[in-house]
Amino acid sequence: MQFGVSSYSFQPLLRRDEITLEGVFEQIAASGGTHMELATLTIGQGLEAMMDYELYEDAETRGRLEAAAANSGVALSGLCIPASFIDEDAKARRAQIDRAKRYVDLCADMGVRFLRTDVVPWALRPQSYAQVEAFFPVITDACVELAEHAASRDVVTSIENHGFLMNSSERCRRLVQAVNSPNFRMTLDVGNFLCVDEDPLMATRNCLDIASFVHVKDFLLRKQYPGPGWLETLGGRHIVGTVFGFGDVDTREIVRAVLASGFDGYVSLEFEGNEPTLMGCDTGLANVIRIFDEVRAEIGG
């Protein structure tokens, strides 16, 4: 098992030019991490530029990433991209699928084996169960095509339990089963289940057998609105990110479940709290490594 950090965790510093991509690799190495997962949304100047950014068009940045990985000893483990396969306009939907396939090719060319793509916009909240059912075969067809291309390049693609519509352990399991390919799995985010009010421990246990990558994070959870900056869940509760180990997620039992499952791949910390970024990343990663070590010792692994 290898522990690292998603570039998403450093997004506030990257946006303000207070850290470079090279600095992210160095910071992870100094904190004891061995890999960095790149969310392409974190590269670019300003939010609008980030939304339009395509790494496959940026040879200079690809070279910087490869050099930084080599110099720091921190591997580039995976890429995460936003995507949506449900556009009613056939041309726009085709462009999204072809774009995702280009990222499969980019992963293969860079020696990166894992690609996570969204399949619907993150913020889209389902209006009805019927809406989800209507989207499901459209999403499945796109993911089948993506998985077939990924198989030809020895890349593993995945859906993440991300946002509000394609979230929940059962919905993710259903899609992975429908695609039915070893090249389409799940990026299992242990905290994101809270967005749809599912218990993170139970949901994590339900999905570990289909996980190709694991994201660890922590949240504070409140039933009543605490004030600005908190995200409202699908069921009307409120969450905000915090340092891993500081919040209300049962992190130790989730770690126990991960170890018991036999998962032995990449584990990425995603810090998205209000605490200072470097503190959240450094302390969070230290807690991840410590808790995994402690629980491993407890179970004799």
Helices and strands as residue ranges (DSSP letters): E 2-6, G 7-10, H 11-15, H 21-30, E 35-39, G 40-42, H 47-52, G 55-57, H 59-72, E 75-81, H 90-110, E 114-117, H 129-152, E 156-160, H 169-179, E 184-189, G 192-196, H 200-207, G 208-210, E 211-216, E 218-222, E 231-232, E 238-242, H 251-261, E 266-269, H 277-299
